[in-house]
Amino acid sequence: MKINRFMIAAPKSGSGKTMITCALLQLLKDSGKNVLSYKCGPDYIDPMFHKKVLGVSSKNLDTFFTDEKTTVQLFLDERADGDFAVLEGVMGLYDGLGGIYEQGSSYHLAKVTQTPIILVVDAKGMGKSVLALIAGFLQYDTHHLIKGVLLNRMSKGYYDIIKPLIEKELSVKVVGYFPEQKDIVLSSRHLGLVMPDEISDIKKRLNETADRLKKTIDMDLFIDIAEAADEIGDSGSADKDKRQTLKNAETMRLQDQNNTVNIAVAMDEAFCFYYEDNLRMLEKCGAKLQYFSPLHDTSLPEDCDAMLLGGGYPELYAKELSENISMRKSIKTAFEAGLPTVAECGGFMYLHTYIHNQNCVFDMAGVLDGWCHFKGKLVRFGYIELEEKHSNFLPSDEKIRAHEFHYYDSTDNGTDCIATKPATGRKYDCVISRDNYWLGFPHIYYPSNPHFAENFVKKAQEYERNKNGKLL
């Protein structure tokens, strides 16, 4: 399949990848191309900015979460010849698992998907030293994927001097520069960038960024690099067991359209961290997603057969969540009645008795005894593999991959799963997993073990049959 594509990567975090990526997405969209976007790694917020530009969801791709061939298949799913894809990297180009392995890095994803790389270099405060930095990244590029360099936070005067020097000494194209933009910078906080819907003039800001970038880059060169990308083939042998699980689920769904179940998915300002492929996988397994707001609605959807509470920022909306008493009661009543439930991170926090927000205490859903409290630092961070001690959502001896990133902790993190850090082998207990619920801080990635999504939907189907008195 011929997908025109490039990756925006950088030597380190904070180099301006997201701002540059969004501006390029806007320029490509304005040119009439069918533009797709992807985010390397487990980040939720950057894809929200992509969606704000394109109006369609951005997908995460992660070579720790899925093997190489499955990653390629996820990249190609529902794509067509001639599409134009922009991939945004994560952290520094070569920063992977544990900070030292290639797996999970932007470079590994570029290599697996055969994607040319545009290296965005934050050149603020640098002179000719920028050549040494670029030279080091080129030397490490054993597959010769870096096809261009963009110099961020550089003045036009110095760009005119340094550009020919870079191209002469390093034999790499310089695709443009971008002066420092103090008035349109994207703010950050403890879990990453501030979310786009919290920025009142976000569309104006992104459009302004695109207009300014257009004047300082060679857009034709970007397009040439993307169009020179090799064709990428279907990963026919990708993880057979996982793909067979999806095929079986799709067959079951098509054979029994009446067996579709409704999964209520929390989606609002407080709960919005979801992997796009997780949601699509639930649909492929036979679920219809019903979005609702724990902040603004008064109750769960009446005909839901399961509940999914994703991550987000419940701590920022703790007062509003606490004041929505009818929703808290609705969720607790449904849970106690046996409604199958998956809750991750922020959703897990919401199910506690209360959240201790520095000097304030806010009542939450009260499903779980105990409370969550701010630790002032990262509690757990990074990739993990999860295995249930007793098979429930996963078959015996199978694992699912996940990521943790939270500053709050719980008085009861659960002990029903064993988490293993892949880089160090360190193990610890976490997650509350019983017959019809899975609750914990880890953000799990369903394509790393599709049995999880399949079993979640099966539990919803069983609940729906029992609720309506159908024969099993």
TIMIKE-596760 format. One line per 4 residues: number of its first residue (from 1); for each residue z, x, y of C-alpha. Coordinates in Angstrom, 1 decimal. Example, Ala and Ser with C-alpha at 12.3 -4.5 7.8 and 13.67 -1.06 7.14 Angstrom:
<pts>
1) 7.8,12.3,-4.5 ~ 7.1,13.7,-1.1 .
</pts>
This chain:
<pts>
1) 0.0,0.0,0.0 ~ -0.9,1.3,3.5 ~ 2.1,0.9,5.8 ~ 1.8,2.7,9.1 .
5) 5.2,4.2,9.7 ~ 7.4,6.8,11.2 ~ 11.2,7.5,11.3 ~ 13.2,8.1,14.5 .
9) 15.8,10.7,13.5 ~ 18.0,13.2,15.4 ~ 20.1,16.4,14.9 ~ 23.3,14.4,15.4 .
13) 24.8,11.0,16.2 ~ 24.8,10.0,19.9 ~ 21.3,11.5,20.5 ~ 19.8,8.1,21.6 .
17) 18.1,7.0,18.4 ~ 18.9,3.3,18.8 ~ 17.7,3.1,22.4 ~ 14.5,5.0,21.7 .
21) 13.9,3.0,18.5 ~ 14.3,-0.4,20.3 ~ 12.0,0.8,23.1 ~ 9.3,1.8,20.7 .
25) 9.6,-1.5,18.8 ~ 9.1,-3.3,22.0 ~ 6.0,-1.2,22.9 ~ 4.5,-1.6,19.5 .
29) 5.2,-5.4,19.6 ~ 3.5,-5.6,23.0 ~ 0.5,-3.9,21.6 ~ 0.0,-6.7,19.1 .
33) 1.0,-4.9,16.0 ~ 2.9,-6.6,13.1 ~ 6.0,-4.5,13.5 ~ 8.8,-4.2,11.0 .
37) 12.1,-2.3,11.3 ~ 14.5,-0.6,9.0 ~ 17.9,1.1,9.4 ~ 18.8,4.1,7.2 .
41) 22.3,3.8,5.9 ~ 25.0,1.1,5.9 ~ 25.2,0.3,9.6 ~ 25.1,-3.3,10.6 .
45) 24.9,-3.2,14.4 ~ 21.7,-1.1,15.0 ~ 19.7,-3.7,13.0 ~ 21.0,-6.4,15.3 .
49) 19.4,-4.5,18.2 ~ 16.1,-4.3,16.3 ~ 16.2,-8.0,15.7 ~ 16.9,-8.7,19.3 .
53) 13.6,-7.0,20.1 ~ 11.4,-8.3,17.2 ~ 12.9,-11.7,16.6 ~ 13.0,-11.0,12.9 .
57) 15.7,-9.4,10.7 ~ 15.8,-5.7,10.2 ~ 16.6,-4.3,6.7 ~ 18.9,-1.5,5.6 .
61) 17.6,1.2,3.2 ~ 20.1,3.6,1.6 ~ 19.4,6.1,-1.1 ~ 23.1,6.1,-2.1 .
65) 23.1,2.4,-2.6 ~ 19.9,2.4,-4.6 ~ 17.9,4.9,-6.7 ~ 14.7,6.3,-5.2 .
69) 12.3,3.9,-6.9 ~ 14.4,0.8,-6.1 ~ 14.6,2.0,-2.5 ~ 10.9,2.2,-2.3 .
73) 10.6,-1.3,-3.8 ~ 13.0,-2.7,-1.2 ~ 10.9,-1.1,1.5 ~ 7.8,-2.7,0.2 .
77) 9.1,-6.2,-0.6 ~ 7.2,-8.9,1.3 ~ 5.2,-6.4,3.2 ~ 1.4,-6.3,3.6 .
81) -1.3,-3.6,4.1 ~ -1.6,-2.7,7.8 ~ 2.0,-3.5,8.7 ~ 3.6,-1.1,11.2 .
85) 7.2,0.1,10.2 ~ 9.7,1.9,12.3 ~ 12.7,3.4,10.5 ~ 15.8,4.4,12.4 .
89) 17.8,7.3,10.9 ~ 21.5,7.7,10.6 ~ 23.8,10.5,11.9 ~ 22.0,13.8,11.8 .
93) 18.7,14.1,9.9 ~ 20.2,16.1,7.0 ~ 23.7,14.4,6.9 ~ 24.1,12.7,3.6 .
97) 26.8,11.9,1.1 ~ 30.0,13.6,1.9 ~ 28.2,15.3,4.9 ~ 26.8,18.0,2.6 .
101) 24.5,16.2,0.0 ~ 20.9,15.1,0.6 ~ 21.5,11.7,-1.0 ~ 22.1,9.0,1.6 .
105) 20.6,11.1,4.4 ~ 17.8,10.1,6.8 ~ 15.8,13.0,5.4 ~ 16.2,11.7,1.8 .
109) 14.9,8.3,2.8 ~ 12.0,9.8,4.7 ~ 11.1,11.9,1.6 ~ 11.4,9.0,-0.8 .
113) 9.3,6.7,1.4 ~ 6.9,9.6,2.4 ~ 7.6,8.7,6.1 ~ 6.7,11.1,9.0 .
117) 9.7,12.0,11.2 ~ 9.9,12.0,15.0 ~ 12.9,14.2,15.9 ~ 14.8,13.0,19.0 .
121) 16.6,15.9,20.5 ~ 19.3,15.4,23.1 ~ 18.3,18.3,25.4 ~ 20.9,17.7,28.1 .
125) 22.4,21.0,29.2 ~ 19.9,23.1,27.2 ~ 17.2,25.5,28.2 ~ 15.1,27.6,25.8 .
129) 17.9,27.1,23.2 ~ 16.3,23.8,22.4 ~ 13.6,25.8,20.6 ~ 16.1,27.5,18.3 .
133) 17.6,24.1,17.5 ~ 14.1,22.6,16.7 ~ 13.1,25.7,14.8 ~ 16.2,25.4,12.5 .
137) 15.4,21.8,11.7 ~ 11.8,22.7,11.0 ~ 12.8,25.5,8.7 ~ 15.1,23.1,6.7 .
141) 12.2,20.6,6.4 ~ 10.9,21.7,3.0 ~ 8.6,18.7,2.7 ~ 7.1,19.2,6.2 .
145) 7.9,15.6,7.3 ~ 8.8,16.4,10.9 ~ 5.5,15.6,12.8 ~ 6.8,15.3,16.3 .
149) 9.6,16.0,18.8 ~ 10.9,13.8,21.6 ~ 13.1,15.4,24.2 ~ 15.8,13.0,25.4 .
153) 17.8,13.4,28.6 ~ 15.4,15.9,30.1 ~ 13.8,16.0,33.5 ~ 10.1,15.9,34.1 .
157) 10.1,19.3,35.8 ~ 11.7,21.1,32.9 ~ 9.7,19.1,30.4 ~ 6.4,20.4,31.9 .
161) 7.7,24.0,31.4 ~ 9.2,23.7,27.9 ~ 6.6,21.4,26.2 ~ 3.8,24.0,25.9 .
165) 6.3,26.6,24.8 ~ 7.6,24.5,21.9 ~ 4.1,23.6,20.8 ~ 2.9,27.2,20.9 .
169) 5.9,28.9,19.2 ~ 6.8,26.2,16.7 ~ 3.5,24.5,16.0 ~ 4.9,21.0,16.3 .
173) 3.7,18.2,18.6 ~ 6.0,17.2,21.5 ~ 5.4,13.4,21.8 ~ 7.2,13.0,25.1 .
177) 10.5,13.0,26.9 ~ 13.0,10.5,28.3 ~ 15.1,11.2,31.4 ~ 18.8,10.4,31.4 .
181) 19.3,6.6,31.8 ~ 22.8,6.1,33.1 ~ 22.2,2.5,34.1 ~ 20.9,1.2,30.7 .
185) 23.2,3.1,28.3 ~ 24.5,1.2,25.3 ~ 28.3,1.2,25.1 ~ 30.3,1.9,22.0 .
189) 33.7,1.1,20.5 ~ 35.6,1.8,17.3 ~ 33.1,0.4,14.8 ~ 30.0,1.6,16.7 .
193) 27.8,0.1,19.4 ~ 28.9,-3.0,21.2 ~ 26.9,-5.9,19.7 ~ 23.8,-7.0,21.5 .
197) 24.9,-10.6,22.0 ~ 27.9,-9.3,23.9 ~ 25.6,-7.7,26.5 ~ 24.6,-10.5,29.0 .
201) 21.3,-8.8,30.1 ~ 20.4,-7.2,26.8 ~ 16.8,-8.4,26.7 ~ 16.3,-7.3,30.3 .
205) 17.9,-3.9,29.5 ~ 15.7,-3.4,26.4 ~ 12.6,-4.3,28.2 ~ 13.4,-2.0,31.1 .
209) 14.0,0.8,28.6 ~ 10.6,0.2,27.0 ~ 8.9,0.2,30.4 ~ 10.5,3.5,31.4 .
213) 9.7,5.1,28.0 ~ 6.1,4.1,28.1 ~ 5.6,6.3,31.2 ~ 7.0,9.4,29.6 .
217) 5.6,9.5,26.1 ~ 2.2,9.8,24.4 ~ 2.1,6.4,22.6 ~ -1.3,7.2,21.1 .
221) 0.3,10.2,19.4 ~ 3.1,8.1,17.9 ~ 0.5,5.7,16.5 ~ -1.6,8.6,15.2 .
225) 1.4,10.0,13.3 ~ 2.2,6.6,11.9 ~ -1.3,5.9,10.8 ~ -1.6,9.4,9.1 .
229) 1.3,8.4,6.7 ~ 0.2,8.4,3.1 ~ -0.2,5.2,1.1 ~ 3.0,4.3,-0.7 .
233) 2.9,2.8,-4.2 ~ 4.8,0.0,-5.9 ~ 7.8,1.5,-7.8 ~ 6.7,0.0,-11.1 .
237) 9.5,1.7,-13.1 ~ 12.3,1.2,-10.6 ~ 15.6,0.6,-12.3 ~ 14.4,-1.7,-15.0 .
241) 17.8,-3.5,-15.7 ~ 18.3,-4.4,-12.0 ~ 14.7,-5.6,-11.6 ~ 14.8,-7.6,-14.8 .
245) 18.0,-9.3,-13.6 ~ 16.2,-10.4,-10.5 ~ 13.2,-11.6,-12.5 ~ 15.4,-13.7,-14.7 .
249) 17.2,-15.2,-11.7 ~ 13.9,-16.1,-10.1 ~ 12.6,-17.6,-13.3 ~ 15.8,-19.7,-13.6 .
253) 15.4,-20.9,-10.0 ~ 11.8,-21.9,-10.5 ~ 12.5,-23.7,-13.8 ~ 15.3,-25.8,-12.3 .
257) 14.8,-26.4,-8.6 ~ 17.5,-29.1,-8.8 ~ 20.1,-26.5,-9.8 ~ 20.1,-25.0,-6.3 .
261) 23.6,-24.5,-4.9 ~ 24.8,-24.3,-1.3 ~ 26.7,-21.2,-0.2 ~ 28.4,-21.5,3.2 .
265) 28.0,-18.2,5.1 ~ 30.2,-17.5,8.1 ~ 27.9,-16.4,11.0 ~ 29.1,-16.2,14.6 .
269) 30.4,-13.6,17.1 ~ 33.3,-12.8,14.8 ~ 31.5,-12.6,11.5 ~ 28.0,-11.2,11.5 .
273) 27.9,-8.1,9.3 ~ 25.5,-8.8,6.5 ~ 22.9,-6.8,4.7 ~ 19.6,-8.7,4.8 .
277) 18.8,-7.9,1.2 ~ 22.2,-9.3,0.1 ~ 21.3,-12.7,1.6 ~ 17.8,-12.7,0.2 .
281) 19.1,-11.8,-3.2 ~ 21.5,-14.8,-3.2 ~ 18.5,-17.0,-2.4 ~ 16.4,-15.4,-5.2 .
285) 19.3,-16.2,-7.6 ~ 19.2,-19.9,-6.6 ~ 21.3,-20.3,-3.5 ~ 20.6,-22.2,-0.3 .
289) 22.5,-20.5,2.6 ~ 24.3,-22.8,5.0 ~ 25.5,-21.0,8.1 ~ 28.7,-22.1,9.8 .
293) 31.0,-20.8,12.5 ~ 34.8,-20.2,11.9 ~ 35.0,-19.9,15.6 ~ 33.2,-23.0,16.8 .
297) 32.9,-25.5,13.9 ~ 35.8,-27.7,12.8 ~ 35.3,-27.5,9.0 ~ 33.2,-26.0,6.2 .
301) 29.8,-27.7,5.5 ~ 30.7,-30.8,3.4 ~ 28.4,-30.1,0.4 ~ 29.0,-26.3,0.0 .
305) 29.6,-24.9,-3.5 ~ 30.7,-21.4,-2.5 ~ 31.8,-19.5,0.6 ~ 30.8,-16.1,1.9 .
309) 32.9,-14.5,4.7 ~ 31.2,-11.3,5.9 ~ 32.5,-8.5,8.0 ~ 32.6,-8.4,11.8 .
313) 35.2,-8.3,14.6 ~ 37.8,-11.0,13.9 ~ 40.3,-8.9,15.7 ~ 38.4,-9.4,19.0 .
317) 38.4,-13.2,18.5 ~ 41.8,-13.5,16.9 ~ 43.1,-15.9,19.5 ~ 40.1,-18.2,19.2 .
321) 40.2,-18.1,15.4 ~ 43.9,-18.9,15.4 ~ 43.4,-21.9,17.8 ~ 40.7,-23.4,15.5 .
325) 43.4,-25.0,13.3 ~ 41.1,-27.5,11.6 ~ 38.7,-24.8,10.4 ~ 41.6,-22.7,9.1 .
329) 42.9,-25.7,7.2 ~ 39.5,-26.5,5.8 ~ 39.0,-23.0,4.4 ~ 42.4,-22.9,2.9 .
333) 42.1,-26.3,1.3 ~ 38.6,-25.4,-0.1 ~ 39.8,-22.1,-1.5 ~ 42.9,-23.6,-3.1 .
337) 40.6,-26.3,-4.7 ~ 38.7,-23.5,-6.4 ~ 35.7,-22.9,-4.1 ~ 34.1,-19.6,-5.2 .
341) 34.6,-17.1,-2.4 ~ 33.5,-13.6,-1.5 ~ 35.1,-12.1,1.6 ~ 34.5,-8.6,2.9 .
345) 36.4,-6.6,5.5 ~ 36.6,-8.9,8.6 ~ 36.3,-12.0,6.3 ~ 39.1,-10.6,4.1 .
349) 41.2,-10.1,7.2 ~ 40.6,-13.7,8.3 ~ 42.0,-15.0,5.0 ~ 45.4,-13.4,5.6 .
353) 48.5,-15.2,6.9 ~ 48.1,-13.5,10.3 ~ 46.5,-10.6,12.1 ~ 48.9,-8.3,14.1 .
357) 46.9,-7.3,17.1 ~ 49.0,-4.6,18.8 ~ 51.7,-6.7,20.6 ~ 50.4,-10.2,19.5 .
361) 50.4,-12.1,16.2 ~ 47.7,-14.6,15.5 ~ 47.8,-17.1,12.6 ~ 44.8,-16.9,10.3 .
365) 43.6,-19.0,7.3 ~ 46.7,-18.3,5.3 ~ 44.9,-18.1,2.0 ~ 46.5,-14.7,1.2 .
369) 50.2,-13.8,1.7 ~ 50.7,-10.8,4.0 ~ 49.0,-9.7,7.2 ~ 46.6,-7.2,8.7 .
373) 47.5,-4.7,11.4 ~ 45.8,-2.1,13.6 ~ 46.3,1.5,12.5 ~ 44.8,3.2,15.6 .
377) 42.6,5.4,13.4 ~ 40.1,5.0,10.5 ~ 42.0,3.8,7.4 ~ 39.1,4.3,4.9 .
381) 35.6,5.5,5.6 ~ 32.5,6.2,3.6 ~ 30.7,5.4,0.4 ~ 32.4,4.2,-2.8 .
385) 31.6,2.9,-6.2 ~ 33.6,-0.1,-7.4 ~ 34.4,-1.1,-11.0 ~ 36.5,-4.2,-12.0 .
389) 39.5,-3.6,-14.3 ~ 38.7,-6.9,-15.9 ~ 35.1,-8.2,-15.9 ~ 34.6,-11.1,-13.4 .
393) 31.8,-10.6,-10.9 ~ 30.4,-7.6,-12.8 ~ 29.7,-7.0,-16.5 ~ 32.2,-4.7,-18.3 .
397) 31.8,-1.0,-17.5 ~ 29.3,-1.6,-14.7 ~ 29.8,-0.6,-11.1 ~ 28.5,-1.7,-7.7 .
401) 28.2,0.5,-4.7 ~ 29.8,-0.2,-1.3 ~ 30.9,1.3,2.0 ~ 34.2,1.1,3.9 .
405) 34.7,1.5,7.6 ~ 37.8,-0.1,9.1 ~ 40.7,0.6,11.5 ~ 42.9,-2.3,10.3 .
409) 44.8,-2.3,7.1 ~ 46.4,-5.0,4.9 ~ 49.8,-5.3,3.4 ~ 47.9,-6.1,0.1 .
413) 44.5,-4.5,-0.4 ~ 44.4,-5.6,-4.0 ~ 44.5,-3.7,-7.3 ~ 41.8,-5.4,-9.4 .
417) 39.1,-2.8,-8.8 ~ 38.9,1.0,-9.0 ~ 37.1,2.6,-6.1 ~ 35.7,6.1,-6.7 .
421) 34.5,8.4,-3.9 ~ 31.2,9.8,-5.1 ~ 31.5,13.1,-3.3 ~ 35.0,14.0,-4.3 .
425) 35.8,11.8,-7.4 ~ 39.0,10.6,-5.7 ~ 40.0,7.1,-7.1 ~ 42.2,4.3,-5.7 .
429) 42.8,0.7,-6.3 ~ 41.5,-2.1,-4.1 ~ 40.0,-5.6,-4.0 ~ 41.5,-8.9,-5.2 .
433) 39.1,-10.1,-7.9 ~ 40.0,-13.2,-10.0 ~ 38.0,-15.9,-11.8 ~ 36.2,-17.3,-8.8 .
437) 36.9,-15.0,-5.8 ~ 36.3,-11.4,-4.7 ~ 38.3,-10.3,-1.6 ~ 38.6,-6.9,-0.1 .
441) 37.7,-4.4,2.7 ~ 34.6,-2.8,1.0 ~ 31.2,-4.0,2.1 ~ 29.2,-4.2,-1.1 .
445) 25.5,-3.9,-1.5 ~ 24.1,-6.4,-4.0 ~ 20.8,-4.6,-4.9 ~ 22.9,-1.7,-6.3 .
449) 24.0,-4.1,-9.0 ~ 22.2,-7.5,-8.9 ~ 24.5,-8.9,-11.5 ~ 27.1,-9.4,-8.7 .
453) 24.8,-11.9,-6.8 ~ 23.7,-13.5,-10.0 ~ 27.3,-14.1,-11.1 ~ 28.4,-15.3,-7.7 .
457) 25.7,-18.0,-7.8 ~ 26.6,-18.9,-11.4 ~ 30.2,-19.5,-10.3 ~ 28.9,-21.7,-7.5 .
461) 26.7,-23.6,-10.0 ~ 29.7,-24.2,-12.3 ~ 31.8,-25.4,-9.3 ~ 29.0,-27.8,-8.3 .
465) 28.7,-29.2,-11.9 ~ 32.5,-29.7,-12.1 ~ 32.7,-31.2,-8.6 ~ 30.0,-33.8,-9.4 .
469) 31.2,-34.4,-13.0 ~ 28.0,-33.2,-14.6 ~ 27.7,-32.2,-18.2 ~ 28.1,-28.5,-18.8 .
</pts>
